[in-house]
Amino acid sequence: MSVGCRSVILALVVVLSELLPAFGFDFARYKAADLDVLLAQRRPAKGVDLYPALPLRLTVTLAGYGEKCQTELLMRALRMSGAPKDQIDAVEVTTCINIRSARGKALRVFIQDGIAGFLPKEIPLGKSLTLYAVHLFTDTNGPGLLVNEFESGDGGDARKAARKPPGDQARSWWTWWKMWRSGAANDIG
């Protein structure tokens, strides 16, 4: 192998090692949280309190599979978070799931359509799972959470199956937001 060919390969490896982490799901960003504590927090008497997409890792019980739900408030909260409109529009969210906390309190949360379909295949109703969600708002009904990913306790592979190849428009909103904040989203189109 020539020196020029090795140089090209080395340059390609360096570039890819910098770009590929932006396409993966960053589980480490999500901080462990207790849904019961979150549900006990103050709620506005009227209106909505907005949050800057706080990443949370929640262990919950699945109480209901995906159903179509109203997402206008969620989409407004996403736009107000500062992410570009075209990137928000590329993420499909029309589905909500029902979950229960450790103390049995119920909450309906938004979930990206791209992963909602994997829940019935991997998680039986009444079983525990870990949700990776962002807290975008709180209204009189409670916290407005958007689920970007989930893991089952038995190592299901929905995360691998739901991951799209680089360049696909169906990335998680959180990944788009991180890329936009770092400037990497402008590099990938």
N, CA, C and O of each residue as an XYZ file, in Angstrom:
756
protein
N       0.859     -1.181      0.000
C       0.000      0.000      0.000
C       0.897      1.233      0.000
O       1.834      1.334      0.793
N       0.602      2.157     -0.889
C       1.423      3.351     -1.036
C       1.197      4.314      0.126
O       0.196      4.237      0.839
N       2.145      5.209      0.291
C       2.059      6.215      1.347
C       0.843      7.110      1.129
O       0.162      7.470      2.090
N       0.564      7.471     -0.116
C      -0.586      8.317     -0.432
C      -1.900      7.637     -0.072
O      -2.807      8.272      0.465
N      -1.999      6.348     -0.369
C      -3.216      5.585     -0.053
C      -3.409      5.485      1.459
O      -4.524      5.630      1.960
N      -2.314      5.238      2.182
C      -2.394      5.182      3.653
C      -2.821      6.520      4.234
O      -3.592      6.575      5.191
N      -2.320      7.583      3.654
C      -2.691      8.922      4.137
C      -4.171      9.189      3.942
O      -4.829      9.757      4.815
N      -4.696      8.776      2.788
C      -6.123      8.961      2.513
C      -6.949      8.143      3.500
O      -7.937      8.642      4.040
N      -6.557      6.897      3.740
C      -7.288      6.037      4.685
C      -7.226      6.626      6.086
O      -8.242      6.669      6.781
N      -6.051      7.080      6.514
C      -5.920      7.678      7.843
C      -6.787      8.924      7.964
O      -7.443      9.118      8.988
N      -6.803      9.775      6.934
C      -7.636     10.977      6.971
C      -9.108     10.604      7.055
O      -9.865     11.227      7.799
N      -9.520      9.590      6.296
C     -10.905      9.139      6.315
C     -11.293      8.607      7.694
O     -12.385      8.897      8.181
N     -10.420      7.840      8.323
C     -10.685      7.314      9.669
C     -10.840      8.457     10.666
O     -11.737      8.426     11.508
N      -9.984      9.452     10.579
C     -10.066     10.589     11.500
C     -11.381     11.343     11.308
O     -12.059     11.673     12.281
N     -11.739     11.613     10.054
C     -12.977     12.337      9.783
C     -14.183     11.536     10.270
O     -15.062     12.085     10.933
N     -14.233     10.244      9.948
C     -15.367      9.417     10.370
C     -15.448      9.285     11.886
O     -16.544      9.254     12.445
N     -14.311      9.208     12.550
C     -14.358      9.088     14.013
C     -14.932     10.348     14.657
O     -15.493     10.288     15.751
N     -14.793     11.478     13.984
C     -15.380     12.719     14.494
C     -16.868     12.830     14.160
O     -17.637     13.356     14.965
N     -17.287     12.345     12.988
C     -18.674     12.493     12.554
C     -19.600     11.428     13.111
O     -20.734     11.748     13.469
N     -19.176     10.195     13.198
C     -20.068      9.104     13.571
C     -20.704      9.260     14.951
O     -21.873      8.904     15.094
N     -20.020      9.765     15.973
C     -20.710      9.928     17.248
C     -21.935     10.825     17.163
O     -22.864     10.670     17.956
N     -21.956     11.763     16.215
C     -23.121     12.642     16.085
C     -24.347     11.878     15.602
O     -25.474     12.325     15.817
N     -24.148     10.739     14.957
C     -25.261      9.974     14.434
C     -25.768      8.932     15.417
O     -26.858      8.395     15.219
N     -25.024      8.628     16.464
C     -25.439      7.636     17.439
C     -26.323      8.255     18.505
O     -26.392      9.475     18.655
N     -26.994      7.385     19.239
C     -27.834      7.861     20.328
C     -26.968      7.979     21.570
O     -26.318      7.011     21.964
N     -26.950      9.130     22.183
C     -26.089      9.394     23.331
C     -26.842      9.104     24.631
O     -27.445     10.002     25.218
N     -26.805      7.858     25.070
C     -27.503      7.446     26.283
C     -26.952      8.159     27.525
O     -27.691      8.403     28.479
N     -25.671      8.487     27.512
C     -25.033      9.093     28.691
C     -25.578     10.482     29.023
O     -25.487     10.912     30.173
N     -26.139     11.186     28.049
C     -26.677     12.530     28.298
C     -27.924     12.517     29.170
O     -28.267     13.521     29.794
N     -28.593     11.383     29.207
C     -29.863     11.272     29.920
C     -29.590     10.950     31.384
O     -29.003      9.918     31.708
N     -30.022     11.848     32.259
C     -29.779     11.716     33.700
C     -30.919     10.942     34.346
O     -32.090     11.151     34.031
N     -30.557     10.050     35.251
C     -31.561      9.252     35.958
C     -32.521     10.178     36.700
O     -32.098     11.144     37.336
N     -33.808      9.877     36.613
C     -34.838     10.672     37.276
C     -35.932      9.734     37.765
O     -36.107      8.636     37.238
N     -36.658     10.178     38.771
C     -37.761      9.419     39.347
C     -39.063     10.037     38.851
O     -39.322     11.218     39.085
N     -39.875      9.247     38.172
C     -41.131      9.768     37.637
C     -42.051     10.264     38.750
O     -42.754     11.257     38.563
N     -42.061      9.601     39.894
C     -42.901     10.062     40.998
C     -42.491     11.454     41.478
O     -43.349     12.278     41.795
N     -41.190     11.716     41.534
C     -40.704     13.046     41.926
C     -41.101     14.071     40.860
O     -41.528     15.179     41.188
N     -40.963     13.707     39.611
C     -41.339     14.597     38.518
C     -42.836     14.916     38.557
O     -43.236     16.061     38.350
N     -43.658     13.900     38.822
C     -45.109     14.114     38.896
C     -45.515     14.957     40.098
O     -46.561     15.606     40.074
N     -44.704     14.954     41.142
C     -45.018     15.723     42.347
C     -44.614     17.196     42.236
O     -44.978     18.003     43.091
N     -43.876     17.545     41.204
C     -43.448     18.936     41.049
C     -44.643     19.840     40.771
O     -45.678     19.404     40.267
N     -44.467     21.104     41.114
C     -45.504     22.112     40.924
C     -45.933     22.185     39.462
O     -45.109     22.132     38.549
N     -47.225     22.305     39.269
C     -47.796     22.484     37.928
C     -48.381     23.877     37.847
O     -48.872     24.403     38.846
N     -48.338     24.473     36.686
C     -48.930     25.808     36.567
C     -50.458     25.722     36.715
O     -51.082     24.764     36.259
N     -51.048     26.736     37.358
C     -52.504     26.786     37.505
C     -53.181     26.910     36.146
O     -54.264     26.369     35.925
N     -52.531     27.623     35.248
C     -52.989     27.709     33.858
C     -51.766     27.985     33.002
O     -50.740     28.451     33.496
N     -51.885     27.695     31.726
C     -50.747     27.904     30.833
C     -49.746     26.766     30.901
O     -50.065     25.643     31.290
N     -48.510     27.101     30.504
C     -47.467     26.086     30.356
C     -46.138     26.635     30.844
O     -45.800     27.788     30.576
N     -45.388     25.814     31.558
C     -44.001     26.127     31.897
C     -43.120     25.390     30.894
O     -43.262     24.180     30.718
N     -42.207     26.111     30.230
C     -41.318     25.510     29.239
C     -39.965     25.186     29.856
O     -39.496     25.880     30.759
N     -39.338     24.107     29.349
C     -38.019     23.679     29.805
C     -37.107     23.525     28.589
O     -37.586     23.294     27.478
N     -35.802     23.652     28.794
C     -34.862     23.567     27.667
C     -34.493     22.123     27.305
O     -33.311     21.778     27.290
N     -35.476     21.286     27.015
C     -35.254     19.896     26.585
C     -34.361     19.138     27.559
O     -33.291     18.655     27.188
N     -34.804     19.039     28.795
C     -34.030     18.345     29.828
C     -34.035     16.841     29.559
O     -35.103     16.229     29.554
N     -32.861     16.227     29.335
C     -32.806     14.795     29.037
C     -32.915     13.956     30.323
O     -32.135     14.126     31.260
N     -33.896     13.052     30.342
C     -34.166     12.233     31.523
C     -34.189     10.754     31.166
O     -34.665     10.368     30.098
N     -33.672      9.932     32.071
C     -33.754      8.479     31.958
C     -34.700      8.005     33.054
O     -34.426      8.179     34.241
N     -35.816      7.405     32.647
C     -36.871      7.025     33.583
C     -37.147      5.528     33.501
O     -37.311      4.986     32.408
N     -37.198      4.867     34.634
C     -37.631      3.471     34.677
C     -39.095      3.472     35.057
O     -39.469      3.952     36.127
N     -39.935      2.924     34.164
C     -41.386      2.994     34.312
C     -41.996      1.648     33.938
O     -41.298      0.725     33.517
N     -43.301      1.559     34.099
C     -44.064      0.393     33.660
C     -44.908      0.807     32.472
O     -45.546      1.860     32.493
N     -44.913     -0.022     31.434
C     -45.713      0.263     30.256
C     -47.171     -0.079     30.531
O     -47.501     -1.228     30.824
N     -48.040      0.920     30.436
C     -49.464      0.729     30.729
C     -50.325      0.741     29.462
O     -51.471      0.295     29.503
N     -49.805      1.234     28.354
C     -50.588      1.276     27.120
C     -49.699      1.562     25.932
O     -48.819      2.420     25.995
N     -49.933      0.832     24.832
C     -49.162      1.026     23.606
C     -49.580      2.317     22.915
O     -50.515      2.998     23.338
N     -48.871      2.632     21.851
C     -49.066      3.879     21.136
C     -50.465      4.094     20.586
O     -51.071      3.210     19.981
N     -50.952      5.305     20.821
C     -52.220      5.773     20.275
C     -51.981      7.168     19.722
O     -51.152      7.916     20.241
N     -52.701      7.510     18.679
C     -52.589      8.859     18.120
C     -53.010      9.872     19.172
O     -53.941      9.629     19.938
N     -52.323     11.007     19.208
C     -52.640     12.033     20.192
C     -52.362     13.422     19.617
O     -51.715     13.564     18.580
N     -52.857     14.426     20.304
C     -52.649     15.816     19.910
C     -51.208     16.223     20.234
O     -50.758     16.062     21.368
N     -50.497     16.743     19.256
C     -49.090     17.084     19.462
C     -48.771     18.560     19.228
O     -47.601     18.939     19.182
N     -49.797     19.388     19.081
C     -49.544     20.803     18.783
C     -48.707     21.477     19.872
O     -47.767     22.211     19.565
N     -49.039     21.233     21.133
C     -48.285     21.848     22.227
C     -46.842     21.347     22.231
O     -45.914     22.129     22.439
N     -46.656     20.071     22.007
C     -45.307     19.514     21.944
C     -44.506     20.188     20.836
O     -43.365     20.594     21.054
N     -45.092     20.307     19.656
C     -44.366     20.902     18.538
C     -44.041     22.380     18.795
O     -42.973     22.858     18.411
N     -44.958     23.096     19.441
C     -44.658     24.495     19.795
C     -43.504     24.554     20.792
O     -42.625     25.408     20.677
N     -43.506     23.650     21.768
C     -42.422     23.620     22.755
C     -41.091     23.283     22.088
O     -40.060     23.852     22.448
N     -41.100     22.370     21.125
C     -39.870     22.049     20.386
C     -39.362     23.273     19.636
O     -38.168     23.571     19.672
N     -40.253     23.981     18.959
C     -39.844     25.175     18.216
C     -39.292     26.238     19.167
O     -38.313     26.913     18.849
N     -39.911     26.380     20.311
C     -39.460     27.402     21.266
C     -38.141     27.015     21.930
O     -37.478     27.862     22.529
N     -37.754     25.740     21.828
C     -36.488     25.300     22.416
C     -35.288     25.808     21.628
O     -34.157     25.758     22.111
N     -35.535     26.301     20.406
C     -34.453     26.862     19.617
C     -33.977     25.992     18.468
O     -33.118     26.420     17.698
N     -34.501     24.798     18.329
C     -34.087     23.937     17.220
C     -34.685     24.450     15.914
O     -35.792     24.987     15.915
N     -33.976     24.294     14.811
C     -34.483     24.760     13.514
C     -35.770     24.038     13.106
O     -35.929     22.843     13.352
N     -36.674     24.777     12.485
C     -37.983     24.253     12.091
C     -37.880     23.052     11.159
O     -38.619     22.082     11.329
N     -36.982     23.094     10.180
C     -36.882     21.983      9.228
C     -36.473     20.687      9.911
O     -36.908     19.609      9.507
N     -35.648     20.781     10.935
C     -35.232     19.581     11.655
C     -36.351     19.056     12.553
O     -36.519     17.845     12.694
N     -37.105     19.953     13.150
C     -38.245     19.528     13.966
C     -39.291     18.868     13.082
O     -39.861     17.840     13.445
N     -39.541     19.466     11.916
C     -40.537     18.915     10.993
C     -40.146     17.544     10.463
O     -41.013     16.761     10.077
N     -38.843     17.242     10.441
C     -38.373     15.940      9.951
C     -38.662     14.814     10.945
O     -38.630     13.642     10.568
N     -38.940     15.144     12.188
C     -39.217     14.144     13.211
C     -40.723     13.942     13.303
O     -41.472     14.900     13.493
N     -41.163     12.705     13.169
C     -42.589     12.411     13.230
C     -42.988     12.018     14.647
O     -42.497     11.037     15.204
N     -43.891     12.811     15.212
C     -44.447     12.518     16.528
C     -45.954     12.727     16.440
O     -46.437     13.858     16.407
N     -46.681     11.625     16.403
C     -48.148     11.677     16.393
C     -48.722     10.701     17.413
O     -49.936     10.506     17.488
N     -47.835     10.091     18.197
C     -48.209      8.985     19.063
C     -47.877      9.273     20.518
O     -46.881      9.925     20.829
N     -48.740      8.768     21.409
C     -48.494      8.818     22.849
C     -48.618      7.404     23.415
O     -49.333      6.562     22.871
N     -47.915      7.167     24.506
C     -48.045      5.903     25.229
C     -48.411      6.223     26.671
O     -48.189      7.337     27.144
N     -48.966      5.255     27.355
C     -49.297      5.408     28.769
C     -48.278      4.644     29.598
O     -47.946      3.495     29.309
N     -47.787      5.318     30.642
C     -46.813      4.696     31.535
C     -47.282      4.858     32.971
O     -48.164      5.666     33.262
N     -46.677      4.073     33.872
C     -46.946      4.178     35.306
C     -45.630      4.303     36.048
O     -44.620      3.704     35.680
N     -45.675      5.101     37.102
C     -44.505      5.284     37.952
C     -44.392      4.111     38.922
O     -45.250      3.228     38.942
N     -43.341      4.109     39.716
C     -43.143      3.057     40.730
C     -44.293      3.029     41.728
O     -44.635      1.966     42.247
N     -44.892      4.181     42.002
C     -46.030      4.256     42.928
C     -47.376      4.075     42.232
O     -48.425      4.210     42.862
N     -47.347      3.776     40.952
C     -48.577      3.490     40.218
C     -49.286      4.691     39.622
O     -50.413      4.566     39.143
N     -48.643      5.860     39.641
C     -49.268      7.050     39.040
C     -49.120      6.997     37.523
O     -48.055      6.671     36.998
N     -50.208      7.323     36.830
C     -50.236      7.231     35.370
C     -49.846      8.557     34.722
O     -50.089      9.633     35.269
N     -49.238      8.449     33.545
C     -48.888      9.612     32.742
C     -48.896      9.190     31.274
O     -48.461      8.091     30.928
N     -49.384     10.057     30.443
C     -49.353      9.853     29.000
C     -48.197     10.683     28.464
O     -48.102     11.877     28.750
N     -47.310     10.051     27.681
C     -46.129     10.736     27.156
C     -46.072     10.581     25.641
O     -46.589      9.615     25.080
N     -45.436     11.549     24.995
C     -45.235     11.507     23.553
C     -44.085     10.554     23.241
O     -43.146     10.424     24.026
N     -44.166      9.890     22.089
C     -43.083      9.011     21.655
C     -42.911      9.165     20.151
O     -43.891      9.279     19.415
N     -41.678      9.169     19.702
C     -41.425      9.277     18.273
C     -42.043      8.083     17.558
O     -41.915      6.943     18.003
N     -42.705      8.356     16.459
C     -43.382      7.307     15.706
C     -42.417      6.206     15.268
O     -42.801      5.038     15.201
N     -41.182      6.564     14.972
C     -40.199      5.597     14.501
C     -39.866      4.504     15.491
O     -39.415      3.430     15.092
N     -40.075      4.750     16.767
C     -39.789      3.702     17.762
C     -41.049      3.169     18.436
O     -41.010      2.112     19.066
N     -42.158      3.880     18.312
C     -43.399      3.444     18.978
C     -43.832      2.053     18.531
O     -44.351      1.278     19.335
N     -43.625      1.734     17.269
C     -44.032      0.440     16.742
C     -43.251     -0.736     17.303
O     -43.701     -1.878     17.209
N     -42.093     -0.475     17.882
C     -41.289     -1.556     18.445
C     -41.757     -1.972     19.838
O     -41.459     -3.079     20.285
N     -42.483     -1.097     20.525
C     -42.927     -1.429     21.885
C     -43.730     -2.725     21.962
O     -43.392     -3.582     22.780
N     -44.773     -2.915     21.156
C     -45.549     -4.153     21.258
C     -44.731     -5.411     20.955
O     -45.055     -6.494     21.441
N     -43.680     -5.268     20.159
C     -42.838     -6.408     19.801
C     -41.882     -6.790     20.923
O     -41.457     -7.941     21.018
N     -41.544     -5.819     21.777
C     -40.506     -6.049     22.773
C     -40.954     -5.968     24.223
O     -40.369     -6.621     25.087
N     -41.977     -5.182     24.499
C     -42.357     -4.944     25.893
C     -43.815     -5.330     26.107
O     -44.699     -4.683     25.545
N     -44.095     -6.358     26.897
C     -45.497     -6.672     27.219
C     -46.072     -5.596     28.149
O     -45.347     -5.005     28.949
N     -47.361     -5.354     28.037
C     -48.009     -4.411     28.961
C     -47.778     -4.885     30.393
O     -47.815     -6.081     30.683
N     -47.539     -3.925     31.275
C     -47.297     -4.245     32.676
C     -45.844     -4.520     33.017
O     -45.518     -4.744     34.183
N     -44.963     -4.509     32.022
C     -43.541     -4.763     32.260
C     -42.771     -3.457     32.364
O     -43.196     -2.421     31.853
N     -41.643     -3.528     33.027
C     -40.779     -2.379     33.241
C     -39.899     -2.128     32.015
O     -39.500     -3.057     31.314
N     -39.613     -0.862     31.781
C     -38.696     -0.466     30.724
C     -38.046      0.848     31.105
O     -38.506      1.551     32.005
N     -36.977      1.166     30.412
C     -36.285      2.435     30.610
C     -36.580      3.328     29.420
O     -36.382      2.937     28.270
N     -37.052      4.524     29.708
C     -37.337      5.513     28.671
C     -36.253      6.584     28.682
O     -35.800      7.016     29.742
N     -35.853      6.996     27.510
C     -34.935      8.121     27.339
C     -35.773      9.227     26.722
O     -36.132      9.173     25.546
N     -36.076     10.223     27.528
C     -37.027     11.251     27.123
C     -36.487     12.632     27.454
O     -35.609     12.794     28.302
N     -37.036     13.625     26.761
C     -36.719     15.015     27.094
C     -37.967     15.662     27.681
O     -39.079     15.479     27.184
N     -37.754     16.418     28.744
C     -38.826     17.158     29.411
C     -38.868     18.534     28.767
O     -37.958     19.344     28.942
N     -39.939     18.788     28.016
C     -40.051     20.033     27.268
C     -40.968     21.052     27.911
O     -40.763     22.256     27.754
N     -41.982     20.584     28.636
C     -42.923     21.513     29.252
C     -43.655     20.813     30.385
O     -43.620     19.589     30.511
N     -44.314     21.610     31.200
C     -45.257     21.114     32.196
C     -46.504     21.971     32.073
O     -46.433     23.200     32.052
N     -47.647     21.303     31.991
C     -48.911     22.033     31.981
C     -49.776     21.511     33.122
O     -49.275     20.806     33.998
N     -51.039     21.838     33.129
C     -51.908     21.429     34.237
C     -52.057     19.917     34.320
O     -52.419     19.394     35.374
N     -51.783     19.200     33.225
C     -51.864     17.736     33.217
C     -50.589     17.062     33.706
O     -50.586     15.863     33.985
N     -49.518     17.819     33.811
C     -48.246     17.249     34.256
C     -47.134     17.500     33.262
O     -47.260     18.343     32.375
N     -46.030     16.757     33.415
C     -44.873     16.976     32.547
C     -45.134     16.524     31.116
O     -45.762     15.491     30.882
N     -44.645     17.310     30.163
C     -44.700     16.965     28.741
C     -43.377     16.357     28.337
O     -42.387     17.066     28.153
N     -43.361     15.041     28.198
C     -42.135     14.309     27.884
C     -42.205     13.754     26.466
O     -43.253     13.281     26.028
N     -41.092     13.813     25.758
C     -40.962     13.212     24.445
C     -39.957     12.072     24.541
O     -38.782     12.297     24.832
N     -40.420     10.850     24.298
C     -39.557      9.668     24.352
C     -38.802      9.555     23.035
O     -39.397      9.489     21.960
N     -37.472      9.534     23.145
C     -36.599      9.406     21.982
C     -36.076      7.993     21.809
O     -35.644      7.629     20.715
N     -36.104      7.182     22.870
C     -35.579      5.828     22.810
C     -36.066      5.073     24.029
O     -36.496      5.681     25.009
N     -36.003      3.743     23.977
C     -36.329      2.923     25.135
C     -35.455      1.692     25.133
O     -34.896      1.304     24.107
N     -35.347      1.080     26.304
C     -34.652     -0.188     26.461
C     -35.505     -1.096     27.323
O     -36.124     -0.672     28.299
N     -35.515     -2.353     26.932
C     -36.203     -3.339     27.756
C     -35.202     -3.890     28.750
O     -33.993     -3.733     28.582
N     -35.706     -4.532     29.779
C     -34.822     -5.129     30.771
C     -34.091     -6.350     30.256
O     -33.093     -6.760     30.850
N     -34.568     -6.954     29.147
C     -33.953     -8.180     28.644
C     -33.082     -7.959     27.410
O     -32.815     -8.899     26.662
N     -32.642     -6.729     27.197
C     -31.704     -6.458     26.117
C     -32.307     -6.524     24.727
O     -31.625     -6.932     23.786
N     -33.557     -6.138     24.569
C     -34.186     -6.099     23.245
C     -33.403     -5.182     22.323
O     -32.630     -4.342     22.783
N     -33.599     -5.342     21.035
C     -32.797     -4.567     20.110
C     -33.584     -3.528     19.326
O     -33.262     -3.252     18.170
N     -34.597     -2.956     19.929
C     -35.346     -1.909     19.237
C     -34.454     -0.721     18.916
O     -34.607     -0.091     17.869
N     -33.534     -0.415     19.801
C     -32.650      0.719     19.575
C     -31.843      0.503     18.303
O     -31.695      1.428     17.505
N     -31.320     -0.700     18.102
C     -30.542     -0.981     16.896
C     -31.440     -0.968     15.669
O     -31.062     -0.429     14.628
N     -32.616     -1.553     15.780
C     -33.514     -1.616     14.628
C     -34.049     -0.243     14.263
O     -34.268      0.041     13.085
N     -34.262      0.614     15.257
C     -34.831      1.933     14.997
C     -33.795      2.927     14.510
O     -34.150      3.953     13.930
N     -32.526      2.643     14.733
C     -31.488      3.572     14.315
C     -31.449      3.629     12.797
O     -31.422      2.594     12.132
N     -31.448      4.818     12.258
C     -31.443      5.017     10.817
C     -30.015      5.278     10.360
O     -29.206      5.777     11.142
N     -29.689      4.959      9.129
C     -28.348      5.233      8.628
C     -28.096      6.728      8.522
O     -29.040      7.508      8.405
N     -26.825      7.138      8.563
C     -26.509      8.558      8.437
C     -27.146      9.149      7.194
O     -27.172      8.522      6.135
N     -27.668     10.383      7.335
C     -28.306     11.066      6.233
C     -29.811     10.877      6.196
O     -30.495     11.609      5.481
N     -30.350      9.925      6.937
C     -31.788      9.691      6.965
C     -32.433     10.804      7.791
O     -31.874     11.224      8.805
N     -33.592     11.280      7.370
C     -34.256     12.391      8.041
C     -34.978     11.991      9.320
O     -35.457     12.868     10.038
N     -35.073     10.707      9.631
C     -35.863     10.265     10.780
C     -35.009     10.076     12.016
O     -35.182      9.093     12.736
N     -34.109     10.978     12.274
C     -33.301     10.910     13.485
C     -34.123     11.364     14.680
O     -35.157     12.014     14.530
N     -33.648     11.012     15.868
C     -34.350     11.486     17.049
C     -34.217     13.003     17.134
O     -33.221     13.580     16.700
N     -35.233     13.628     17.695
C     -35.192     15.078     17.842
C     -33.984     15.480     18.658
O     -33.325     16.470     18.339
N     -33.684     14.739     19.699
C     -32.572     15.091     20.578
C     -31.254     15.075     19.814
O     -30.417     15.953     20.022
N     -31.051     14.094     18.934
C     -29.834     14.029     18.142
C     -29.745     15.241     17.228
O     -28.683     15.852     17.112
N     -30.861     15.597     16.570
C     -30.873     16.793     15.720
C     -30.526     18.039     16.532
O     -29.735     18.870     16.086
N     -31.103     18.169     17.697
C     -30.890     19.360     18.515
C     -29.423     19.473     18.910
O     -28.840     20.554     18.835
N     -28.822     18.355     19.332
C     -27.405     18.376     19.706
C     -26.538     18.754     18.516
O     -25.592     19.532     18.636
N     -26.889     18.175     17.341
C     -26.106     18.475     16.152
C     -26.247     19.949     15.775
O     -25.267     20.585     15.389
N     -27.447     20.491     15.882
C     -27.673     21.887     15.552
C     -26.882     22.790     16.496
O     -26.248     23.754     16.068
N     -26.929     22.458     17.793
C     -26.218     23.278     18.778
C     -24.701     23.261     18.540
O     -24.021     24.260     18.774
N     -24.176     22.110     18.070
C     -22.745     22.001     17.856
C     -22.317     22.507     16.471
O     -21.128     22.683     16.206
N     -23.309     22.739     15.588
C     -23.014     23.172     14.235
C     -22.878     22.027     13.258
O     -22.740     22.265     12.058
N     -22.913     20.783     13.733
C     -22.737     19.630     12.846
C     -23.915     19.430     11.907
O     -23.740     18.864     10.829
N     -25.092     19.868     12.273
C     -26.273     19.668     11.410
C     -26.104     20.399     10.085
O     -26.607     19.944      9.058
N     -25.414     21.508     10.099
C     -25.195     22.251      8.854
C     -24.291     21.494      7.905
O     -24.336     21.714      6.695
N     -23.458     20.590      8.449
C     -22.520     19.843      7.624
C     -23.146     18.641      6.947
O     -22.587     18.137      5.973
N     -24.298     18.154      7.431
C     -24.852     16.924      6.892
C     -26.078     17.147      6.025
O     -26.562     16.210      5.391
N     -26.591     18.373      5.984
C     -27.702     18.694      5.105
C     -29.002     18.282      5.587
O     -30.009     18.507      4.916
